[in-house]
Amino acid sequence: MTDGCAHLKVDDIPAARTPDGCEECLAMGARWVHLRLCLECGHVGCCDSSPNQHARAHAEGIGHPAVKSFQPGEAWGYCFVDDAFVEEL
């Protein structure tokens, strides 16, 4: 666990805005590899291994730095700003 990142300390995890997949990929008909959920607004974006990297683009463009895995059975979180990882949120 990372204690140095305040972005990964959340009380409530927001509901996914697009629970069926990456918001931008769904709109453009693109594919993704894995999904990430923004811990501030519930944006669902595709991971850095996906061609479009929408989770990172959201973090950098909107300024919402922290995500959690949106993959079934995974509970880890990551902060793009602090390059910090936690195993479970």
C-alpha positions as CSV (number, residue, x, y, z in Angstrom):
1,M,0.0,0.0,0.0
2,T,1.1,3.5,-0.7
3,D,0.7,6.0,2.1
4,G,2.2,9.0,0.2
5,C,-0.6,9.5,-2.2
6,A,-3.7,11.4,-1.0
7,H,-5.5,10.8,-4.3
8,L,-5.9,7.1,-3.5
9,K,-7.6,7.7,-0.2
10,V,-11.3,7.6,-1.1
11,D,-14.4,7.3,1.1
12,D,-16.8,6.5,-1.7
13,I,-16.1,5.0,-5.1
14,P,-18.4,6.6,-7.7
15,A,-20.7,4.6,-9.9
16,A,-19.5,3.9,-13.4
17,R,-20.9,6.3,-16.0
18,T,-20.7,3.7,-18.7
19,P,-20.7,0.2,-17.0
20,D,-20.5,-1.6,-20.4
21,G,-17.1,-0.3,-21.3
22,C,-14.8,2.6,-22.1
23,E,-16.9,5.7,-22.6
24,E,-14.9,7.0,-25.6
25,C,-14.3,3.6,-27.2
26,L,-18.0,2.8,-27.0
27,A,-18.8,6.1,-28.7
28,M,-16.2,5.6,-31.5
29,G,-16.6,1.8,-31.9
30,A,-13.1,1.0,-30.8
31,R,-11.8,-1.9,-28.7
32,W,-10.0,-1.9,-25.4
33,V,-7.8,-4.3,-23.4
34,H,-8.7,-3.5,-19.7
35,L,-10.9,-0.8,-18.0
36,R,-10.2,1.8,-15.3
37,L,-12.7,3.7,-13.2
38,C,-12.0,7.4,-12.3
39,L,-12.2,7.7,-8.6
40,E,-13.6,11.3,-8.8
41,C,-16.3,11.2,-11.4
42,G,-17.0,7.5,-12.5
43,H,-15.6,7.9,-16.0
44,V,-14.7,4.5,-17.4
45,G,-11.6,4.6,-19.6
46,C,-9.4,2.0,-21.3
47,C,-5.9,1.2,-19.9
48,D,-2.5,2.1,-21.1
49,S,-2.2,-1.3,-22.9
50,S,-5.3,-0.3,-25.0
51,P,-4.7,1.6,-28.3
52,N,-6.4,4.8,-27.2
53,Q,-5.4,5.0,-23.5
54,H,-8.6,6.9,-22.5
55,A,-8.1,6.5,-18.8
56,R,-4.8,8.3,-18.9
57,A,-6.1,10.9,-21.3
58,H,-9.0,11.6,-18.9
59,A,-6.6,11.9,-16.0
60,E,-4.4,14.3,-17.8
61,G,-7.1,16.3,-19.6
62,I,-9.6,16.6,-16.8
63,G,-7.2,16.5,-13.9
64,H,-8.7,13.5,-12.1
65,P,-5.5,11.6,-11.2
66,A,-6.7,8.4,-9.6
67,V,-8.3,5.3,-11.0
68,K,-9.2,1.8,-9.8
69,S,-9.3,-1.3,-11.9
70,F,-12.8,-1.9,-13.4
71,Q,-12.0,-5.5,-14.2
72,P,-14.1,-8.1,-12.4
73,G,-12.4,-9.4,-9.2
74,E,-9.7,-6.6,-9.1
75,A,-9.7,-3.9,-6.4
76,W,-6.3,-2.2,-7.0
77,G,-5.9,1.6,-7.5
78,Y,-3.4,3.7,-9.3
79,C,-2.5,7.5,-9.3
80,F,-1.2,8.9,-12.5
81,V,0.2,12.0,-10.8
82,D,2.2,10.3,-8.1
83,D,2.8,7.0,-10.0
84,A,1.4,5.3,-6.9
85,F,-0.2,1.9,-6.6
86,V,-2.4,0.3,-3.9
87,E,-3.4,-3.3,-4.0
88,E,-6.8,-2.8,-2.6
89,L,-9.2,0.1,-2.3
